[in-house]
C-alpha cells in the first residue's frame, strides 16, 4: 500500500469527525437538518470531500480493501458536486448518520494496522 493512501484515510477520518461535530453542534435531527442550510451545506461539503479523497486512493488499495463501496462513495461526491439542488436530504442524512461512521471505523482500522 502506498503511504499516500494512509494520508488520504486520515483526511477521510477528519471529515467524518467534522460531520459528527456538525450534527452535535447543531443538535440535529432530520427535521432540523432539512431546514438548516448551514448544517446541510456543511455535511454535504464533507461528503463531497470524502468522495474526492476516495477517488485519490490507489487502485491497489481499493482492490485490497474492498469492503467499502469505493465506487459508490466517489459517485456520491459527483452527485453532491453536480446536482446538489436535487439531492434527497433524507438520503444525505442517512449517509451522514450510518455510512460515514462505518467508513470512519473501517479507515481507522486500516490506519492502525499499517502504522
N, C-alpha and C positions, 0 to 999 in steps of 0.2 A: 504494500500500500504506500502511496505517495504521502510524504509529510504534509503536503498541501491539503490533502483530504482531512487530516486532523484539524488543521486551522479552520477549514470550512465547517466541520462538525461543531467546533467550539462557537462559531458565529451562529449556527443554527440554534444551539442551546441558548445563546444570548437572546435571540429574537423570541424564542419560546418563553423565556423568562419575562420578556417585555410584554408579551400577550397576557401572561398570567398577572403581571403587575397592573396592566390596564384594566383587566376585569376586577381586580381587587380595589384599585384606586377609585374607580367609578362605581363600585358596588353594583356591578352589572348583573341583570337577569336578561332574558330575551327581550322583554318589552323595553327596558331602558336602553339596551343595545340598539334596537331598531330605531329608537327616537333620538339617540345621541350621535350626531355626525362626527364629533371629535373622537369618540370611542370607536365608531365604525371605521373611520379613516385610519386610526392608529393600528387597529387589529388587521385591517386589510393590507396596510403597508408592510407589516411584519410578515404576513402570509406571503405577500409578493416577494419580499426579500428572501424568505426561506426557499421559495421556489427558484429564485435566481441562483441562490447558493447551490441547491441540489443540481442544477444544470452544470455547475462547475466541477462537480465531483468527477473523478476519473472513471472511465468505463470499467476498469478493473475493480475499483471499489464497488460500483453498483452491481457488478456481477457477483462479487464475493459476499456482499451484504445485501442480499436481495429480499429480505423480509419486509422491507418498506417498499411501497409502490412509487419508486422514484419518478417514473414517467408521469404518474397522476399528480405528484407534488409539483413537478415542473409545469404540467398542464394547468393546474390551479393558478400558478403565477401568471400564465398567459391570459387566462380568463380575467383575473383581477386587473391586470395591466390594460387589457384591450377592450373589455366590456364591463367596466366597473359599474356603470349605471344599471346594468341588467343582472348583477349578481344577486342570487337569492340569499338574503341576510340570515335566514334560518340555517341554510347550509353552511355559510361562513361561521355562524355561531357554533354549530356543531363541530366544525373543523377546529375552531379555537379551543373548545372545551374537551373534546375527545381525542382527535387525531394529533394535534400538536403536542399534548403531554406524552402520548405514546411515542411520537417521533423523538421527543427530547430524551426520554429514558433510553431508547434504542441508541441514540447518538452518545449519550453519557456512558453506556456500557462499552461501546466500541472505544471511546477515548480511554477509559480505564484499562481496557485490555491492551491497548497499544502503547500506553505511556509507562 
